Amino acid sequence: MRGLLLPLLLVLLAGCGVADPLAPAPAPSPSSAAVPLPGARSGPLPGAETPTTAAPAGPAPVVVLDPGHNGGNAAAADEIGREVPDGRGGTKPCNTTGTETADGYAEHAFAFDVAARVTRLLTARGVEVRSTRDDDDGVGPCVDRRAAVANDARAALSVSIHADSGPSGGRGFHVALSDPPLSASQRAPSAALADALVAGLEAQGFTPSTYRGEDGLDPRPDLAGLNHARVPAALVECANMADPGEARVVEDPAGRQRYAEAIAAGVLRTLGR
């Protein structure tokens, strides 16, 4: 009698919809497999994309971003006007106030916003980003100190972010690098960085300057921040703020996001990431 109890119990359990504890587990359905979620917009800045690509393994490279000028410079004429070494045996003013659009959108605010967007894009790809300034209401730092931030960090590269005040009717970006070069890092490594930045900007639909440089490149001896650099370094003049059409782009958060994506792409290409 006891031998019949177990089969009878299993029949009763099956009839109630309870799984047979002795039966093998069913194979998972293909439709139940996890599906990766597409990337979503996030972060405090409007229009900023959060890349979903996994960062490569290994130590994070250090990149220094240098957003031009500062919001407190205009009220500190004596401090930013003092002379500092220009890297070529002469001197230059510590810093300047920068330019602005006809509607009063300041270059220092543009540069700081774009740098914040680039920081988020690079951080999502496993890059350690440092900045020459952490706010937009301070003074300086001086141009030689900005270069020292990257040199002291032994950064993989450094990018200065600016917008220009060019001639009426002039349009487009240009990427400056120290020329003639003063160190090994200012030769092929800086040239490769500049080329990658030009490619990134062109991929976003921006066009090279019609009034300065050639094919988007502007080698020059007078930029102290580049002269003092001992890591690969370049300076991006993103647009001519004096041009009404380009002013509308730099004033638009979506336009600033495009500049950020272009610069981030150039940095990642240079890093091989």
Residue pairs with C-beta under 8 A, 6 or more apart in sequence:
10 20
10 22
13 20
14 20
38 52
39 49
39 50
39 51
39 52
40 50
41 47
41 48
41 49
41 50
42 48
42 50
43 50
43 120
45 113
45 116
45 117
45 120
45 253
45 257
46 253
46 254
46 257
47 253
47 254
47 256
47 257
48 117
48 120
48 121
48 257
48 260
49 121
49 257
49 261
50 120
50 124
51 121
51 124
51 125
53 125
55 124
55 125
55 126
55 127
55 273
56 126
56 273
60 126
60 127
60 128
61 127
61 128
61 156
61 271
61 273
62 127
62 128
62 129
62 130
62 153
62 154
62 155
62 156
63 122
63 127
63 128
63 129
63 130
63 155
63 156
63 157
63 158
63 159
63 267
63 271
64 129
64 130
64 131
64 132
64 149
64 150
64 153
64 155
64 157
64 158
64 159
64 231
65 115
65 118
65 119
65 129
65 130
65 131
65 132
65 158
65 159
65 161
66 115
66 131
66 132
66 146
66 149
66 150
66 158
66 159
66 160
66 161
66 225
66 235
67 108
67 111
67 112
67 114
67 115
67 131
67 132
67 133
67 136
67 160
67 161
68 98
68 107
68 108
68 111
68 160
68 161
68 162
68 163
69 95
69 96
69 97
69 98
69 106
69 107
69 108
69 111
69 162
70 95
70 108
70 133
70 136
70 137
70 138
70 139
70 140
71 106
71 108
71 109
71 112
71 135
71 136
71 137
71 138
72 137
72 138
72 139
73 80
73 95
73 96
73 97
73 98
73 108
73 139
73 140
74 97
75 139
76 139
76 140
79 94
79 139
79 140
80 93
80 94
80 95
80 96
80 97
80 139
80 140
80 142
81 93
81 94
82 93
82 94
82 142
83 91
83 92
83 93
83 94
84 91
84 92
84 93
84 94
84 142
84 143
84 144
84 224
85 91
85 92
85 144
85 224
85 228
86 92
86 222
86 224
86 227
87 144
87 147
87 178
87 182
87 224
87 226
87 227
87 228
88 182
88 221
88 227
92 143
92 222
92 224
94 140
94 142
94 143
95 139
95 140
95 141
95 142
95 143
97 108
98 106
98 107
98 108
98 111
98 162
99 106
99 107
99 163
99 164
99 165
99 241
99 242
100 106
100 107
100 241
101 241
101 242
101 247
101 250
101 251
102 242
102 244
102 247
103 247
103 251
105 241
105 247
105 250
105 251
107 162
107 163
107 165
107 241
108 136
109 136
110 163
110 238
110 241
110 250
110 256
111 161
111 162
111 163
112 133
112 136
113 253
113 256
114 161
114 238
114 256
114 259
114 260
114 263
115 131
115 161
117 256
117 257
117 259
117 260
117 261
118 129
118 159
118 161
118 260
118 263
118 264
118 267
119 129
119 131
121 260
121 261
121 264
122 129
122 264
122 267
122 268
123 129
125 264
125 268
125 273
126 273
127 267
127 268
127 271
127 273
130 149
130 153
130 155
132 141
132 145
132 146
132 149
133 140
133 141
141 149
143 223
143 224
143 225
143 228
144 224
144 225
144 228
146 160
146 225
147 158
147 224
147 225
147 226
147 227
147 228
147 229
147 230
147 233
148 228
149 158
150 157
150 158
150 229
150 231
150 233
151 228
151 229
151 230
151 231
154 231
155 231
156 231
156 232
156 270
156 271
157 189
157 193
157 231
157 232
157 233
157 267
157 270
157 271
158 229
158 231
158 232
158 233
158 234
159 193
159 197
159 233
159 234
159 235
159 236
159 263
159 266
159 267
160 225
160 226
160 233
160 234
160 235
160 236
161 235
161 236
161 238
161 263
162 235
162 236
162 237
162 238
163 237
163 238
163 239
163 240
163 241
163 250
164 174
164 212
164 237
164 238
164 239
164 240
164 241
164 242
165 240
165 241
165 242
166 209
166 211
166 212
166 240
166 242
166 243
167 211
167 240
167 242
168 242
168 243
169 210
169 243
170 209
170 210
170 211
170 212
170 240
170 242
170 243
171 207
171 209
171 210
171 211
171 239
171 240
171 243
171 245
171 246
172 206
172 207
172 208
172 209
172 210
172 211
172 216
172 239
172 240
173 201
173 206
173 207
173 208
173 209
173 216
173 236
173 237
173 238
173 239
174 208
174 209
174 212
174 213
174 216
174 217
174 218
174 237
175 194
175 197
175 198
175 201
175 213
175 216
175 217
175 218
175 234
175 235
175 236
175 237
176 194
176 213
176 218
176 219
176 220
176 223
176 226
176 234
176 235
176 236
176 237
177 186
177 190
177 191
177 193
177 194
177 217
177 218
177 219
177 220
177 226
177 233
177 234
177 235
178 186
178 190
178 219
178 220
178 221
178 223
178 226
178 227
178 229
178 233
179 186
179 219
179 220
179 221
180 221
181 187
181 190
182 227
183 229
183 230
185 229
185 230
185 231
185 232
185 233
186 226
186 229
186 232
186 233
189 231
189 232
190 226
190 229
190 232
190 233
190 234
192 232
192 270
193 232
193 233
193 234
193 266
193 267
193 270
194 217
194 234
195 217
196 265
196 266
196 267
196 269
196 270
197 234
197 236
197 262
197 263
197 266
197 267
198 208
198 215
198 216
198 217
198 266
199 265
199 266
199 269
200 261
200 262
200 263
200 264
200 265
200 266
200 269
201 216
201 236
201 238
201 259
201 262
201 263
201 266
202 208
202 216
203 262
203 265
204 258
204 259
204 261
204 262
204 265
205 258
206 238
206 239
206 258
206 259
206 262
208 214
208 215
208 216
209 216
209 218
209 237
209 240
211 240
212 218
212 237
213 219
218 237
221 227
223 235
225 233
225 235
226 233
226 234
226 235
232 270
236 263
238 250
238 259
239 246
239 247
239 249
239 250
239 259
240 246
241 247
241 250
248 255
249 255
249 258
250 256
250 259
